[in-house]
Amino acid sequence: MKKILAAFGSLLMFITSLFSQDFNGYALYNKQNQNTAYLIDKDGNIAKTWNCNVACNYTVLLKENGNIVRGGKYTGNQLNGAAIGGLVQEIDPSGNIVWEFIYSNANHCSHHDITLVGDNVMLVAWEVKSVSELTQAGYNGASAEKWPTHFVEVSQNGTGGQIVWEWHIWDHLIQDHDSSKDNYGVIANHPELFDINMISNTGGGPPGMNSGDWFHINGINYNADLDQIAFSSRHASEIYIIDHSTTTSEAATHSGGNSGKGGDLLYRWGNPSNYGLSGNQVIPGAVHDVRWIENDGRPYGGYLQIFNNKGVSNTQSTVDAFLPPLDSINGNNYMITSGQAYGPVTYDTRYICQYSASGQSASNRMSNGNIFVNASGGQGGAGIMYEVNSNNNIVWQYNGGGPAKAFRYECEYPGIISLLNNPCSVDISSEKNNEISIFPNPSNGVFNIEIPLNNLVINIINVYGQIIPVKILNSKIDLSAHPDGIYFVLIYSSQKNIYSKKLILNKDEF
């Protein structure tokens, strides 16, 4: 028993170290306007590079099959603006282009961010609107063309791609400037629409205003559980959510989809003056990289998180997270009280960045609760990616020259396992672990456990490395008295073998 306890003590020290220090994984980035994508390990060593045929415009992502998807800077672009793109590519581990899609001509062009929708890719893009079109739509003082944002979802079609879904800001406008023009209405009564004149009143500022870049949508993220899309606007100092379950034709209207609201805004946050209501302007200037925190038991799962560039001051960024108020009756919509702004009134949690940036940038929350920050190097930013623990201590840092976006992938991520041949020796096929069956997992409290072994010691450990008191009776593990989150069951046999399984407790899902 003493030997078992000693082994357990060593394992506990390792787990405590794991969850109080840095996240054991890899970071992926591609510097803006450069051709090489890098994957680095937690020690800063280059684990993999991709030398690509075009420069990256903003984002590179790792798929579960080990391929990367990246936005590229097309050489034939006829429009020009911040983070101009024009194409998207999927590239295999050997550097071969699996497929690519060009979205660029005189009337439209992709730019800034991308997000995966299953195997499809969602692009952020501009479309050109003339002075006469702007005037007819109710824009006040149109003197030059503008490029409102739209999204196109692209699926692979052989070695190319095809558009399978679209959504356009242009279809969801309102204005109170001229009753003789289109889109006239009372703005405060329609928070689901964009005031066509709101940008000039918010002071969102450059870059991009010297081109037709109007809303400067710079971040997009897809939530598969909700089938919704979140995106961020630098010029509006605001974030938004729309329904993705619509058809393209429904997305151009005000009805249809799971929400019943078509392509109208389901939710917005950060600057209530944009829709004629009073309330805190929690996003005072630029904002980037809105994303849902993965809802798998990690802290703040299901919350939205943003990189709030001027959250404290012009030189002090924050990473803010908040929980949009999903309607308890219709979980595809968000609650709002008539005459009041969308809640919450302010962020639910805020991290004040130790390295800040006025533009670009990204953040994420790791499964161990740590916050990853990529403070870009453009526009005077720090140009450092780093990670902080729950005590706001930096536990990992890397100066990669300040890419526009970077993300960390855990060792258990299928893309890392596939790409690098399981570099962290993740137990994905152990016969011993496969002999242990724990179900359902996730669970709302009680897990059934089937183990073909005798004389066992079973302990449950939380993400902080602490042994927690748990009832284990009649082949059941009862966690119903404990908070939602990730737990680990450690099982010790009389032969001194150690088995482990990850448990996910999520009462709200049942």
Sequence and secondary structure as in RCSB ss.txt:
>XXXX:A:sequence
MKKILAAFGSLLMFITSLFSQDFNGYALYNKQNQNTAYLIDKDGNIAKTWNCNVACNYTVLLKENGNIVRGGKYT
GNQLNGAAIGGLVQEIDPSGNIVWEFIYSNANHCSHHDITLVGDNVMLVAWEVKSVSELTQAGYNGASAEKWPTH
FVEVSQNGTGGQIVWEWHIWDHLIQDHDSSKDNYGVIANHPELFDINMISNTGGGPPGMNSGDWFHINGINYNAD
LDQIAFSSRHASEIYIIDHSTTTSEAATHSGGNSGKGGDLLYRWGNPSNYGLSGNQVIPGAVHDVRWIENDGRPY
GGYLQIFNNKGVSNTQSTVDAFLPPLDSINGNNYMITSGQAYGPVTYDTRYICQYSASGQSASNRMSNGNIFVNA
SGGQGGAGIMYEVNSNNNIVWQYNGGGPAKAFRYECEYPGIISLLNNPCSVDISSEKNNEISIFPNPSNGVFNIE
IPLNNLVINIINVYGQIIPVKILNSKIDLSAHPDGIYFVLIYSSQKNIYSKKLILNKDEF
>XXXX:A:secstr
 HHHHHHHHHHHHHHHHHHHS   EEEEEE TT SEEEEE TTS EEEEEE SS EEEEEEE TTS EEEEEE T
T SS  TTB EEEEEE TTS EEEEEE BSSSEEEEEEEEEETTEEEEEEEE B HHHHHHTT TT  S BB EE
EEEEEEETTEEEEEEEEEGGGSEEBSS TTSTTBS GGG TTSEETT HHHHT   SSTTTTB S EEEEEEETT
TTEEEEEETTTTEEEEEESSS HHHHTSSS TTTSSTTS SEEES GGGGT  S     S EEEEEE   SSSTT
TT EEEEEEEEEETTEEEEEEE   B SSSTTSB   TTS  S SS SEEEE SS  SSS EEEE TTS EEEEE
 SGGG   EEEEE TT  EEEEE  S  S EEEEETTSHHHHHHHTSTT   SS HHHHT EEESSSBSSEEEEE
 S  S EEEEE TTS B   EEETTEEE TTS SEEEEEEEE TT  EEEEEEEE GGG 
